[in-house]
């Protein structure tokens, strides 16, 4: 599939009509700008690297990292709720390929909306909830004296692996951020909106789970990841302290000057005994430049939606000035790659 209306395929970004995303200074959305340092690309790299290692030099990784009710719940090895997300079917490359393709297509949009830190927390939390859904349905199938559709097999040692729970969460987040964005399928002459694609994916997973399909355990994780994605994209503030071990990320840094303006080459220093009198215009421009740098850093870390009304106004003003050539150089755009 291809993204027929993805912002970075055009010179000028455009809005998608969806809620939850932040607007850039030009009025359009700035989504999906991926580069080699993005969290999405690092997740893909790590998943591929782990798959190669687990199938060559470190084959015990599957034994150490998969999730199951027995290992994760009965033996309290809770770290497996994270490690299973980086392991894929060793007998087929397609399991890894489909998951990484989905992450590559949809991940950049969510990453730029949430910012790197919250996006990584969002992805891992969706995977964790996928594992918990698997655990819940497996326990129900094991403990209850009767069998209902959707209850999983009674073997508590059946392993769960794969990144698809996190990917389903990302797809559901895209459906909220840009519901009317259209996706063009490569092999089919049709295009569907992001919201329609997301609901079809989840609908098939629920149907397969209720009918007891061959991948019922995986479908349970898909549904759990999708539900978590739909919830946390609307309540992303709950993800702020996911990585809080050494500090409190809820304490927002004030946006303001972070560096002193460089002294022009060849400029004379102040006379002894008399303080320098900098130009008011130059001082104001230096302050604004420092504030813009801080705003762009905040967008990169926390996403466009984290900006206050004043910060958005400053960014819009700076963009307009750059476009008119009054400040030198080109437009900064919505963030740094």
C-alpha positions as a Markdown table, in Angstrom:
| # | Residue | x | y | z |
|---|---|---|---|---|
| 1 | Unk | 0.0 | 0.0 | 0.0 |
| 2 | Unk | 1.1 | 3.6 | -0.4 |
| 3 | Unk | 0.1 | 6.8 | 1.4 |
| 4 | Unk | -1.6 | 8.9 | -1.3 |
| 5 | Unk | -1.8 | 12.0 | 0.9 |
| 6 | Unk | 1.1 | 11.8 | 3.2 |
| 7 | Unk | 2.5 | 15.3 | 4.0 |
| 8 | Unk | 6.2 | 14.7 | 3.3 |
| 9 | Unk | 5.5 | 13.6 | -0.3 |
| 10 | Unk | 4.7 | 17.2 | -1.1 |
| 11 | Unk | 6.6 | 20.5 | -1.0 |
| 12 | Unk | 3.8 | 22.0 | 1.2 |
| 13 | Unk | 2.3 | 20.0 | 4.0 |
| 14 | Unk | -1.4 | 19.7 | 4.2 |
| 15 | Unk | -4.0 | 19.0 | 6.8 |
| 16 | Unk | -5.8 | 15.7 | 7.0 |
| 17 | Unk | -8.9 | 16.8 | 8.8 |
| 18 | Unk | -8.3 | 14.6 | 11.8 |
| 19 | Unk | -8.3 | 15.3 | 15.5 |
| 20 | Unk | -5.3 | 14.8 | 17.8 |
| 21 | Unk | -2.6 | 16.1 | 15.5 |
| 22 | Unk | -0.8 | 19.4 | 15.9 |
| 23 | Unk | -0.7 | 22.0 | 13.1 |
| 24 | Unk | 2.5 | 23.6 | 12.0 |
| 25 | Unk | 2.9 | 27.3 | 11.5 |
| 26 | Unk | 1.7 | 27.2 | 7.9 |
| 27 | Unk | -1.6 | 25.6 | 8.9 |
| 28 | Unk | -0.8 | 22.1 | 7.6 |
| 29 | Unk | 0.2 | 19.0 | 9.5 |
| 30 | Unk | 3.8 | 17.9 | 9.7 |
| 31 | Unk | 3.7 | 14.1 | 9.8 |
| 32 | Unk | 6.0 | 11.2 | 9.2 |
| 33 | Unk | 9.3 | 12.8 | 8.6 |
| 34 | Unk | 11.6 | 9.8 | 9.2 |
| 35 | Unk | 15.3 | 9.7 | 9.2 |
| 36 | Unk | 18.0 | 7.3 | 10.3 |
| 37 | Unk | 17.8 | 8.6 | 13.9 |
| 38 | Unk | 14.0 | 8.3 | 14.3 |
| 39 | Unk | 12.7 | 5.9 | 16.9 |
| 40 | Unk | 10.7 | 4.1 | 14.2 |
| 41 | Unk | 13.9 | 3.3 | 12.2 |
| 42 | Unk | 15.7 | 2.2 | 15.4 |
| 43 | Unk | 12.8 | -0.1 | 16.2 |
| 44 | Unk | 13.0 | -1.7 | 12.8 |
| 45 | Unk | 16.8 | -2.0 | 13.0 |
| 46 | Unk | 16.6 | -3.6 | 16.5 |
| 47 | Unk | 13.9 | -6.1 | 15.4 |
| 48 | Unk | 15.9 | -7.2 | 12.4 |
| 49 | Unk | 19.1 | -7.5 | 14.4 |
| 50 | Unk | 17.4 | -9.6 | 17.1 |
| 51 | Unk | 15.8 | -11.8 | 14.5 |
| 52 | Unk | 19.2 | -12.4 | 12.9 |
| 53 | Unk | 20.9 | -13.1 | 16.2 |
| 54 | Unk | 18.1 | -15.4 | 17.4 |
| 55 | Unk | 18.4 | -17.5 | 14.3 |
| 56 | Unk | 22.2 | -17.7 | 14.3 |
| 57 | Unk | 24.5 | -17.0 | 17.2 |
| 58 | Unk | 21.9 | -16.6 | 20.0 |
| 59 | Unk | 19.2 | -19.2 | 19.4 |
| 60 | Unk | 18.3 | -19.3 | 23.2 |
| 61 | Unk | 16.8 | -15.8 | 22.8 |
| 62 | Unk | 13.5 | -17.4 | 21.9 |
| 63 | Unk | 13.5 | -19.4 | 25.1 |
| 64 | Unk | 14.6 | -16.4 | 27.2 |
| 65 | Unk | 12.4 | -13.8 | 25.7 |
| 66 | Unk | 9.0 | -15.2 | 24.6 |
| 67 | Unk | 5.9 | -14.5 | 26.6 |
| 68 | Unk | 3.6 | -17.2 | 28.0 |
| 69 | Unk | 1.1 | -17.4 | 30.9 |
| 70 | Unk | 3.4 | -19.9 | 32.6 |
| 71 | Unk | 6.6 | -17.9 | 32.2 |
| 72 | Unk | 5.2 | -14.3 | 32.5 |
| 73 | Unk | 2.5 | -14.9 | 35.1 |
| 74 | Unk | 3.1 | -18.1 | 37.1 |
| 75 | Unk | 6.9 | -17.5 | 37.3 |
| 76 | Unk | 6.6 | -13.7 | 37.5 |
| 77 | Unk | 9.0 | -13.1 | 34.7 |
| 78 | Unk | 7.3 | -9.8 | 33.8 |
| 79 | Unk | 10.1 | -8.5 | 31.5 |
| 80 | Unk | 8.8 | -11.0 | 28.9 |
| 81 | Unk | 5.9 | -8.5 | 28.3 |
| 82 | Unk | 8.6 | -6.4 | 26.6 |
| 83 | Unk | 11.0 | -8.9 | 25.2 |
| 84 | Unk | 8.5 | -10.9 | 23.2 |
| 85 | Unk | 7.8 | -7.8 | 21.1 |
| 86 | Unk | 11.2 | -8.1 | 19.5 |
| 87 | Unk | 11.1 | -11.9 | 18.5 |
| 88 | Unk | 9.5 | -13.2 | 15.4 |
| 89 | Unk | 8.7 | -16.6 | 13.8 |
| 90 | Unk | 12.1 | -18.3 | 13.1 |
| 91 | Unk | 10.5 | -20.5 | 10.3 |
| 92 | Unk | 9.3 | -17.6 | 8.1 |
| 93 | Unk | 10.7 | -14.2 | 7.3 |
| 94 | Unk | 7.2 | -12.9 | 6.4 |
| 95 | Unk | 6.2 | -12.5 | 10.0 |
| 96 | Unk | 9.0 | -10.0 | 10.6 |
| 97 | Unk | 8.6 | -8.5 | 7.1 |
| 98 | Unk | 4.9 | -7.7 | 7.5 |
| 99 | Unk | 5.3 | -6.2 | 11.0 |
| 100 | Unk | 8.3 | -4.0 | 10.0 |
| 101 | Unk | 6.5 | -2.8 | 6.8 |
| 102 | Unk | 3.5 | -1.8 | 8.9 |
| 103 | Unk | 5.7 | 0.0 | 11.4 |
| 104 | Unk | 7.6 | 1.8 | 8.6 |
| 105 | Unk | 4.4 | 2.9 | 6.9 |
| 106 | Unk | 2.5 | 4.1 | 9.9 |
| 107 | Unk | 5.1 | 4.8 | 12.6 |
| 108 | Unk | 6.5 | 8.1 | 11.4 |
| 109 | Unk | 3.1 | 9.8 | 11.6 |
| 110 | Unk | 2.6 | 8.8 | 15.3 |
| 111 | Unk | 6.2 | 9.6 | 16.2 |
| 112 | Unk | 6.0 | 13.1 | 15.0 |
| 113 | Unk | 2.7 | 13.7 | 16.7 |
| 114 | Unk | 3.8 | 12.3 | 20.1 |
| 115 | Unk | 7.5 | 13.1 | 20.1 |
| 116 | Unk | 10.3 | 10.5 | 20.4 |
| 117 | Unk | 10.0 | 9.7 | 24.1 |
| 118 | Unk | 6.3 | 9.4 | 24.3 |
| 119 | Unk | 6.1 | 7.5 | 20.9 |
| 120 | Unk | 8.5 | 4.8 | 22.2 |
| 121 | Unk | 6.5 | 4.6 | 25.4 |
| 122 | Unk | 3.3 | 4.3 | 23.4 |
| 123 | Unk | 4.6 | 1.5 | 21.2 |
| 124 | Unk | 5.9 | -0.5 | 24.1 |
| 125 | Unk | 2.7 | 0.0 | 26.1 |
| 126 | Unk | 0.6 | -1.2 | 23.2 |
| 127 | Unk | 2.7 | -4.3 | 23.0 |
| 128 | Unk | 2.4 | -4.9 | 26.8 |
| 129 | Unk | -1.4 | -4.6 | 26.6 |
| 130 | Unk | -1.3 | -7.1 | 23.7 |
| 131 | Unk | 0.5 | -9.5 | 26.0 |
| 132 | Unk | -1.9 | -8.8 | 28.8 |
| 133 | Unk | -4.9 | -9.5 | 26.6 |
| 134 | Unk | -3.3 | -12.8 | 25.6 |
| 135 | Unk | -2.8 | -13.6 | 29.3 |
| 136 | Unk | -6.4 | -12.7 | 30.2 |
| 137 | Unk | -8.0 | -14.9 | 27.6 |
| 138 | Unk | -5.6 | -17.8 | 28.2 |
| 139 | Unk | -6.4 | -17.7 | 31.9 |
| 140 | Unk | -10.1 | -17.6 | 31.2 |
| 141 | Unk | -9.8 | -20.6 | 28.9 |
| 142 | Unk | -7.7 | -22.4 | 31.6 |
| 143 | Unk | -9.7 | -21.6 | 34.7 |
| 144 | Unk | -13.3 | -21.5 | 33.7 |
| 145 | Unk | -15.2 | -24.8 | 33.5 |
| 146 | Unk | -16.8 | -23.9 | 30.2 |
| 147 | Unk | -15.4 | -22.7 | 26.8 |
| 148 | Unk | -16.6 | -19.5 | 25.1 |
| 149 | Unk | -15.7 | -18.0 | 21.8 |
| 150 | Unk | -12.5 | -16.0 | 22.2 |
| 151 | Unk | -11.1 | -18.0 | 25.2 |
| 152 | Unk | -7.7 | -19.3 | 24.2 |
| 153 | Unk | -6.3 | -22.8 | 24.4 |
| 154 | Unk | -5.7 | -24.2 | 27.9 |
| 155 | Unk | -2.0 | -24.7 | 27.5 |
| 156 | Unk | -0.3 | -22.0 | 29.6 |
| 157 | Unk | 3.1 | -22.7 | 28.1 |
| 158 | Unk | 2.2 | -21.7 | 24.5 |
| 159 | Unk | 4.6 | -18.9 | 23.5 |
| 160 | Unk | 3.7 | -15.5 | 22.2 |
| 161 | Unk | 6.1 | -13.6 | 20.0 |
| 162 | Unk | 6.0 | -10.7 | 17.6 |
| 163 | Unk | 5.7 | -6.9 | 17.2 |
| 164 | Unk | 2.2 | -6.9 | 15.8 |
| 165 | Unk | 0.5 | -5.7 | 19.1 |
| 166 | Unk | 2.6 | -2.5 | 19.0 |
| 167 | Unk | 2.0 | -2.1 | 15.3 |
| 168 | Unk | -1.8 | -2.5 | 15.7 |
| 169 | Unk | -1.6 | 0.2 | 18.4 |
| 170 | Unk | 0.2 | 2.5 | 15.9 |
| 171 | Unk | -2.4 | 1.9 | 13.2 |
| 172 | Unk | -5.2 | 2.8 | 15.6 |
| 173 | Unk | -3.3 | 5.9 | 16.5 |
| 174 | Unk | -3.1 | 6.9 | 12.9 |
| 175 | Unk | -6.8 | 6.4 | 12.5 |
| 176 | Unk | -7.3 | 9.1 | 15.2 |
| 177 | Unk | -4.5 | 11.5 | 14.1 |
| 178 | Unk | -5.4 | 11.4 | 10.4 |
| 179 | Unk | -8.7 | 9.6 | 9.8 |
| 180 | Unk | -9.3 | 10.8 | 6.3 |
| 181 | Unk | -5.8 | 10.2 | 5.0 |
| 182 | Unk | -6.1 | 7.9 | 2.0 |
| 183 | Unk | -4.1 | 4.8 | 1.5 |
| 184 | Unk | -3.5 | 3.4 | -2.0 |
| 185 | Unk | -3.1 | -0.4 | -2.2 |
| 186 | Unk | -0.3 | -1.4 | -4.6 |
| 187 | Unk | -1.9 | -4.6 | -5.8 |
| 188 | Unk | -5.5 | -3.4 | -5.8 |
| 189 | Unk | -7.0 | -0.4 | -7.7 |
| 190 | Unk | -8.7 | 1.0 | -4.6 |
| 191 | Unk | -7.9 | 3.5 | -1.9 |
| 192 | Unk | -9.3 | 3.6 | 1.6 |
| 193 | Unk | -9.2 | 6.1 | 4.4 |
| 194 | Unk | -6.9 | 5.5 | 7.4 |
| 195 | Unk | -9.9 | 5.0 | 9.7 |
| 196 | Unk | -11.4 | 2.4 | 7.4 |
| 197 | Unk | -8.1 | 0.5 | 7.1 |
| 198 | Unk | -7.6 | 0.5 | 10.9 |
| 199 | Unk | -11.1 | -0.7 | 11.6 |
| 200 | Unk | -10.9 | -3.5 | 9.0 |
| 201 | Unk | -7.6 | -4.7 | 10.5 |
| 202 | Unk | -9.1 | -4.8 | 14.0 |
| 203 | Unk | -12.3 | -6.3 | 12.8 |
| 204 | Unk | -10.5 | -9.2 | 11.1 |
| 205 | Unk | -8.5 | -9.9 | 14.2 |
| 206 | Unk | -11.7 | -9.9 | 16.4 |
| 207 | Unk | -13.5 | -12.2 | 13.9 |
| 208 | Unk | -10.6 | -14.6 | 13.7 |
| 209 | Unk | -10.3 | -14.7 | 17.5 |
| 210 | Unk | -14.0 | -15.4 | 18.0 |
| 211 | Unk | -14.0 | -18.1 | 15.3 |
| 212 | Unk | -10.9 | -19.8 | 16.9 |
| 213 | Unk | -8.6 | -19.3 | 13.9 |
| 214 | Unk | -5.1 | -20.8 | 13.7 |
| 215 | Unk | -3.5 | -17.6 | 15.1 |
| 216 | Unk | -5.9 | -17.0 | 18.0 |
| 217 | Unk | -3.1 | -16.1 | 20.4 |
| 218 | Unk | -1.7 | -13.6 | 18.0 |
| 219 | Unk | -5.1 | -12.1 | 17.3 |
| 220 | Unk | -5.7 | -11.7 | 21.1 |
| 221 | Unk | -2.5 | -9.6 | 21.2 |
| 222 | Unk | -3.6 | -7.6 | 18.1 |
| 223 | Unk | -6.9 | -6.7 | 19.8 |
| 224 | Unk | -5.2 | -5.8 | 23.0 |
| 225 | Unk | -2.6 | -3.6 | 21.2 |
| 226 | Unk | -5.3 | -1.9 | 19.2 |
| 227 | Unk | -7.5 | -1.1 | 22.2 |
| 228 | Unk | -4.4 | 0.3 | 24.0 |
| 229 | Unk | -3.5 | 2.4 | 21.0 |
| 230 | Unk | -7.0 | 3.8 | 20.7 |
| 231 | Unk | -7.0 | 4.8 | 24.4 |
| 232 | Unk | -3.4 | 6.1 | 24.8 |
| 233 | Unk | -3.4 | 8.3 | 21.7 |
| 234 | Unk | -6.3 | 10.1 | 23.3 |
| 235 | Unk | -4.6 | 10.2 | 26.7 |
| 236 | Unk | -0.9 | 10.5 | 25.8 |
| 237 | Unk | -0.2 | 12.5 | 28.9 |
| 238 | Unk | -0.3 | 9.2 | 30.8 |
| 239 | Unk | 2.8 | 8.1 | 29.0 |
| 240 | Unk | 5.0 | 11.0 | 30.2 |
| 241 | Unk | 6.5 | 9.1 | 33.2 |
| 242 | Unk | 6.9 | 5.7 | 31.5 |
| 243 | Unk | 10.6 | 6.1 | 31.5 |
| 244 | Unk | 10.9 | 8.0 | 34.7 |
| 245 | Unk | 13.7 | 6.3 | 36.6 |
| 246 | Unk | 16.2 | 9.0 | 37.2 |
| 247 | Unk | 14.1 | 12.1 | 36.9 |
| 248 | Unk | 10.5 | 13.5 | 36.6 |
| 249 | Unk | 9.6 | 14.2 | 32.9 |
| 250 | Unk | 6.3 | 15.9 | 34.0 |
| 251 | Unk | 8.3 | 18.9 | 35.0 |
| 252 | Unk | 8.1 | 20.9 | 31.7 |
| 253 | Unk | 11.2 | 22.9 | 30.8 |
| 254 | Unk | 10.4 | 26.6 | 30.3 |
| 255 | Unk | 11.0 | 27.8 | 26.8 |
| 256 | Unk | 13.4 | 30.7 | 26.7 |
| 257 | Unk | 16.9 | 31.7 | 25.7 |
| 258 | Unk | 19.3 | 28.9 | 26.0 |
| 259 | Unk | 22.4 | 30.5 | 24.7 |
| 260 | Unk | 24.0 | 33.8 | 24.3 |
| 261 | Unk | 24.1 | 35.5 | 21.0 |
| 262 | Unk | 27.5 | 35.2 | 19.3 |
| 263 | Unk | 29.6 | 38.4 | 19.2 |
| 264 | Unk | 30.0 | 39.6 | 15.6 |
| 265 | Unk | 33.5 | 39.2 | 14.2 |
| 266 | Unk | 35.5 | 42.4 | 14.3 |
| 267 | Unk | 33.1 | 44.2 | 16.7 |
| 268 | Unk | 34.6 | 46.5 | 19.2 |
| 269 | Unk | 34.2 | 45.8 | 22.8 |
| 270 | Unk | 32.8 | 48.3 | 25.3 |
| 271 | Unk | 35.0 | 51.1 | 26.6 |
| 272 | Unk | 36.5 | 50.6 | 30.0 |
| 273 | Unk | 34.0 | 51.7 | 32.7 |
| 274 | Unk | 31.1 | 51.9 | 30.4 |
| 275 | Unk | 28.6 | 49.0 | 29.8 |
| 276 | Unk | 27.8 | 48.0 | 26.3 |
| 277 | Unk | 24.5 | 49.2 | 24.8 |
| 278 | Unk | 23.4 | 46.4 | 22.5 |
| 279 | Unk | 20.9 | 47.3 | 19.7 |
| 280 | Unk | 17.3 | 46.6 | 20.8 |
| 281 | Unk | 16.5 | 45.0 | 17.5 |
| 282 | Unk | 19.5 | 42.7 | 17.6 |
| 283 | Unk | 18.8 | 41.7 | 21.2 |
| 284 | Unk | 15.2 | 40.9 | 20.4 |
| 285 | Unk | 16.2 | 38.9 | 17.4 |
| 286 | Unk | 18.7 | 36.9 | 19.4 |
| 287 | Unk | 16.1 | 36.1 | 22.1 |
| 288 | Unk | 13.6 | 35.0 | 19.5 |
| 289 | Unk | 16.2 | 32.8 | 17.8 |
| 290 | Unk | 17.0 | 31.1 | 21.1 |
| 291 | Unk | 13.3 | 30.6 | 21.8 |
| 292 | Unk | 12.7 | 29.1 | 18.4 |
| 293 | Unk | 15.6 | 26.7 | 19.0 |
| 294 | Unk | 14.0 | 25.6 | 22.3 |
| 295 | Unk | 10.6 | 25.2 | 20.6 |
| 296 | Unk | 12.0 | 23.0 | 17.9 |
| 297 | Unk | 13.8 | 20.9 | 20.4 |
| 298 | Unk | 10.5 | 20.5 | 22.3 |
| 299 | Unk | 8.7 | 19.4 | 19.1 |
| 300 | Unk | 11.3 | 16.8 | 18.5 |
| 301 | Unk | 11.1 | 15.4 | 22.0 |
| 302 | Unk | 7.4 | 15.8 | 22.9 |
| 303 | Unk | 5.6 | 16.3 | 19.6 |
| 304 | Unk | 3.8 | 19.2 | 18.0 |
| 305 | Unk | 0.8 | 18.8 | 20.3 |
| 306 | Unk | 2.9 | 19.7 | 23.3 |
| 307 | Unk | 3.3 | 23.4 | 22.2 |
| 308 | Unk | 1.4 | 26.1 | 24.0 |
| 309 | Unk | -0.5 | 28.8 | 22.2 |
| 310 | Unk | 2.4 | 31.3 | 22.7 |
| 311 | Unk | 4.9 | 28.8 | 21.3 |
| 312 | Unk | 2.8 | 28.1 | 18.2 |
| 313 | Unk | 2.5 | 31.8 | 17.6 |
| 314 | Unk | 6.3 | 32.4 | 17.9 |
| 315 | Unk | 6.9 | 29.5 | 15.5 |
| 316 | Unk | 4.4 | 30.8 | 13.0 |
| 317 | Unk | 6.0 | 34.3 | 13.2 |
| 318 | Unk | 9.5 | 32.9 | 12.7 |
| 319 | Unk | 8.3 | 30.8 | 9.7 |
| 320 | Unk | 6.7 | 33.8 | 8.1 |
| 321 | Unk | 9.8 | 35.9 | 8.6 |
| 322 | Unk | 12.0 | 33.3 | 7.0 |
| 323 | Unk | 9.7 | 33.0 | 4.1 |
| 324 | Unk | 9.9 | 36.7 | 3.4 |
| 325 | Unk | 13.7 | 36.5 | 3.6 |
| 326 | Unk | 13.9 | 39.0 | 6.5 |
| 327 | Unk | 15.8 | 36.7 | 8.8 |
| 328 | Unk | 18.2 | 35.0 | 6.3 |
| 329 | Unk | 18.0 | 31.4 | 5.2 |
| 330 | Unk | 15.1 | 29.2 | 4.5 |
| 331 | Unk | 12.1 | 28.3 | 6.6 |
| 332 | Unk | 12.7 | 26.1 | 9.6 |
| 333 | Unk | 9.5 | 24.2 | 9.1 |
| 334 | Unk | 7.8 | 22.3 | 11.8 |
| 335 | Unk | 10.8 | 20.6 | 13.4 |
| 336 | Unk | 14.3 | 19.2 | 13.0 |
| 337 | Unk | 14.7 | 15.9 | 11.1 |
